[in-house]
Every structure is written in C-alpha cells, then in structure tokens.
Amino acid sequence: MSSLTAAALRPLRIGMIGGGTVGGGVYDIIMGRLGGSKSEAAASSTTRQCVITKICVRDLAKSRSFHVDETKTTLVTDVNSILDDNSIDLGKFPFRREMDV
C-alpha cells in the first residue's frame, strides 16, 4: 500500500461545460472547498485538492453570477479545448438545457 496522502498528489484538474447558475454553484463549491490554498482540502491529508482549470461557456462577454479566479480558471467557448486537453483529469457537465456541441 502506498504511503502517499491526498496532499502529496497534484491537484485534480477539472474541465466544466456550462457556466450558468448551476455551473457557478458547482464552481463556488469545488473551488471554495477543494481548490485553493485556503480550502478545506489544503488543510487535510485525506482530501485531494481540486481546481477547475477551464469552463466552456456560450458567451465570454456575458456577466456571471459567480467570480472566476482567472489565475486558475480560463473561460473558453470551444468545448473541444476541454475535451482535447490531456491535462484535464475530469469533466463536469452541469447542463440546464442542451448545448450545441
């Protein structure tokens, strides 16, 4: 059995499709609890740190109901920039309605 703890692993990198109300809530929860140096995960040896690195949205100019930490997260309009990004470990898709892909 490995002696690695969650804190010793690199952060789990997440790509998310959808930056509306639900996506904003998912972003706030993940980045607040698991994402930053002040997060619960950073203080725990059993919880792996996570960071949402990209969010695919329809309109980059649209105002968001949540704050995006631009030092960690990039907004994109091309879904393939998430799907084809080998550095992203996990995709999260909080669809409210069908999205043209």
N, C-alpha and C positions, 0 to 999 in steps of 0.2 A: 504494500500500500504506500502511496506517495505521501511525503510529508508536506507537500505544497498546500498552502492555505489559499483561500479566495483572494486575500490581499496580495499574495505573491503573483497572481496571474494578471496579465494585461487586461484592461477593461474590455468588456464585451461591447463590440461596436454594432449599433443598430441603425438600419435604414427604415424610414417610415414613409408610407404613402398616404397622404392626407393631412392637411394642416388646418382643419376647421375646428369646430367646437370640441369634438371628441378627440381629435388628434392633439389639440392644445392641452387637454386634460391629461392625456397619456404622456405627453412631453413633460408637463409640470411634475407629474408623479415620478416618472423614471429619472429625470434629471435632478429632482429635488431629493429623492430618497436614495438613489443609486449612482448619481452621476458626478458629483463634484467633490472637491477636497473637503467640503464641509458636510457632505452627505452621510447618511447612516452607514452606507457601505464602506466608506473610507475609514470609519472608526471600528468596523467589525472585521474579525478574522475569518468569519464564516460566510459573509455575503460578498459576492463578486461585484465589483464596481461596473457600471454600465454607462455608455454615452451614446446618445442619438447623434450620429455624425451627419446624416442627410435627411431632409424631409422633402418629398415631392409634392408640390402644390400646383394649382392651375395658374395662378397669377402672382408673380413675385411682388407686384406693387400693392396688392391688397393689404389693408391693415389687418393685423392678427389680434385675437383676444388674449394672447399669451406672449411673453417675452422670449425671444430666441437668443440664446447665448452664441453670438456669431464667432466667438473664439473656438467653439467646439462643434457647432452645427451649421451646415450650409443648406439654404433653401435652393431647390432645383425645380425645373419644370419638365425635365425629361426623365421619365420613370426608368429608362434604361441606364441612366447614370447611377442608379441604386442597384438595379438587378445585375448589372455587369461589373459592379465594383467588388473585387475579390477581398478587399479589406473589411467589408461589412460581413459580420457573422450571422446576423439575424434580421429578418424583415418583419415589420409590424404594420398591419393594414387596417386601420380603424375606419372602414368605409361607412359613410352615411348614405350614399347612393352610388350607383355605378359610375365608374370613372373611365374615360376613354384611354385605353392603354395601347 
